[in-house]
Amino acid sequence: MNIVVAITGASGAIYARQSLDILLNTPCVERIALILSHHAEDVIEAEGVTLPQSERIERYSNDDMWASLASGSARWDAMLVVPASMGSVARIASGVSRTLIERTADVMLKERRKVVMVVREAPYSLIHLRNMTSVTEAGAIIVPASPSLYFRPTTIEELCLTVSQRAVEQLGIRVDHQEWGSSR
C-alpha cells in the first residue's frame, strides 16, 4: 500500500509519530507520502516530538501543488490526516484546495479512496460537527482523538497508542494490539 500522511497544526503530534511508526512497521506499506502544514512544524517542535526517518517516507512541501499527490492519476491508496485541525477539516469539507494537504484530501475523496481524519478539538461547535458530517458524507472517516481506557494505560504513550492504532486500522491495515475482552 501507498499511504499519504498529512500532519496539520492541531495539538497531538504524538499521534502522527505513532501512526508513522505503525505504518513503517507494517510490511504491506511500501511508501508513505508525508506532508506537514506550516503550523504542524511549530506544534511538533513545541510538543517535543521527533518524527521517524525512513527511505520509505517521501516528504512533500504543503505548497507544492505540482506534486503527484494533487492528481487522481497518482497511485496512493489512502490518506491519514493526523492530527486534523478543525480549520483543515473545514477547508476539506468545503472543497477548498489552497494547499497540498487540502488538494490531496479532495483528490482522495473524489477518487473514492480512504481518508481518515484524527480530529483534535474539544468541545465541538455546531460548525465543527457540520464540517465533520460533510466530510463523512463525502466518504471520509472521522476518528476522534479519544483514547481508550479499557486496558488501564500507565503512560501517555500507551494512552495515545489506542487512538493511533485505531486510526491506522481504519486505513484497512491490520494492527496487532490488545483487544477488548482478551485481558480480563
C-alpha positions in Angstrom: 0.0 0.0 0.0 1.0 3.6 -0.6 -0.3 5.9 2.2 -0.4 9.7 2.4 0.1 11.1 5.9 -0.8 14.7 6.5 0.0 16.5 9.7 -1.8 19.7 10.5 -1.4 22.3 13.2 -3.6 20.8 15.9 -2.1 19.6 19.1 -1.3 15.9 19.2 1.9 15.4 17.2 2.4 12.2 19.2 -0.5 10.6 17.2 1.3 11.4 14.0 4.6 10.0 15.2 2.9 6.8 16.5 1.0 6.4 13.3 4.1 6.7 11.2 5.9 4.2 13.4 3.0 1.7 12.9 2.9 2.2 9.2 6.7 1.8 8.9 6.4 -1.5 10.9 3.7 -2.8 8.5 5.2 -4.9 5.7 2.3 -4.1 3.3 3.1 -0.4 3.4 5.5 0.3 0.6 5.6 4.1 0.5 4.5 7.0 2.7 4.0 10.5 1.4 4.4 12.9 4.3 3.0 16.5 4.2 3.3 18.9 7.1 1.4 22.2 7.3 3.4 25.2 8.4 1.7 25.2 11.8 2.3 21.4 12.2 6.0 22.0 12.2 5.6 24.6 15.0 3.4 22.2 17.0 5.8 19.3 16.5 8.6 21.4 17.8 6.6 22.8 20.8 5.5 19.3 21.8 9.0 17.9 21.6 8.1 15.2 19.1 10.6 13.7 16.7 9.1 12.1 13.5 10.7 8.9 12.3 13.1 8.9 9.3 13.0 6.2 6.6 13.7 5.8 3.0 10.1 4.8 2.6 8.9 8.3 3.7 8.8 10.9 0.9 8.4 14.4 2.2 6.3 16.9 0.2 6.0 20.6 0.7 2.5 21.7 1.5 3.0 24.5 -1.0 3.8 22.1 -3.9 0.6 21.9 -5.9 2.6 20.2 -8.7 3.2 17.1 -6.6 1.8 13.9 -7.9 -0.4 13.7 -4.9 -2.5 16.5 -6.3 -3.7 14.3 -9.2 -6.2 11.5 -9.2 -3.9 9.5 -11.6 -1.3 9.1 -8.8 -1.3 5.7 -7.2 -1.9 6.5 -3.5 -4.3 4.1 -1.7 -5.4 6.0 1.4 -4.8 9.2 3.4 -4.4 9.8 7.1 -4.7 13.3 8.4 -3.3 13.1 11.9 -3.9 15.3 13.8 -6.6 17.1 11.8 -7.2 20.7 12.9 -10.8 21.9 12.6 -9.6 24.5 10.1 -8.3 21.7 7.9 -11.5 19.7 8.2 -13.5 22.9 7.3 -11.5 23.6 4.2 -11.6 19.9 3.1 -15.4 19.8 3.8 -15.9 22.9 1.6 -13.7 21.7 -1.2 -11.1 24.5 -0.7 -7.7 23.3 -2.1 -5.2 26.0 -1.3 -2.5 23.6 0.0 -1.3 20.2 -1.0 -2.9 18.7 2.1 -6.3 20.1 1.1 -5.9 19.2 -2.6 -4.7 15.6 -1.8 -7.8 15.1 0.5 -10.0 16.4 -2.2 -8.4 14.1 -4.8 -8.7 11.1 -2.4 -12.4 11.8 -1.8 -13.3 12.3 -5.4 -11.5 9.0 -6.3 -13.4 7.2 -3.5 -10.2 6.3 -1.7 -10.0 6.2 2.1 -9.4 9.4 4.0 -9.1 9.1 7.8 -9.1 12.2 9.9 -7.9 12.1 13.6 -9.7 15.3 14.8 -8.2 17.1 17.8 -10.7 19.5 19.4 -12.9 19.8 22.4 -15.6 20.8 22.7 -17.1 20.6 19.2 -19.0 23.6 18.0 -22.0 23.1 15.6 -19.8 24.3 12.8 -17.2 21.6 13.6 -20.0 18.9 13.7 -21.4 20.1 10.4 -18.0 20.0 8.8 -17.3 16.5 10.1 -20.7 15.4 8.8 -19.8 16.9 5.4 -16.5 15.0 5.1 -18.1 11.8 6.4 -20.9 12.1 3.8 -18.1 12.6 1.2 -16.5 9.3 2.3 -14.0 10.3 5.0 -13.8 8.5 8.3 -13.6 10.7 11.5 -11.5 9.2 14.4 -11.8 11.5 17.4 -8.6 11.6 19.4 -10.4 9.9 22.3 -8.1 7.4 23.9 -9.4 4.1 25.3 -9.0 3.4 29.0 -10.1 -0.3 28.9 -6.6 -1.6 29.2 -5.5 0.7 32.0 -2.7 2.5 30.2 0.0 3.7 32.5 1.8 6.1 30.3 0.8 8.9 27.8 2.5 6.8 25.1 0.2 3.8 25.8 -2.9 6.0 26.1 -2.3 7.8 22.8 -1.4 4.5 21.1 -5.0 3.4 21.4 -6.0 6.2 19.1 -3.1 5.8 16.7 -3.7 2.1 16.2 -7.4 2.6 15.6 -6.7 5.3 13.0 -4.3 3.1 11.1 -6.7 0.2 11.2 -9.3 2.5 9.5 -7.0 2.6 6.5 -7.6 -1.1 6.1 -4.3 -2.2 7.7 -4.4 -4.9 10.4 -2.7 -3.7 13.5 -1.7 -6.1 16.3 -3.0 -4.7 19.6 -4.8 -5.8 22.7 -8.5 -6.4 22.1 -11.4 -5.8 24.5 -12.1 -9.0 26.5 -8.7 -10.5 25.9 -7.1 -9.3 29.2 -9.9 -9.7 31.7 
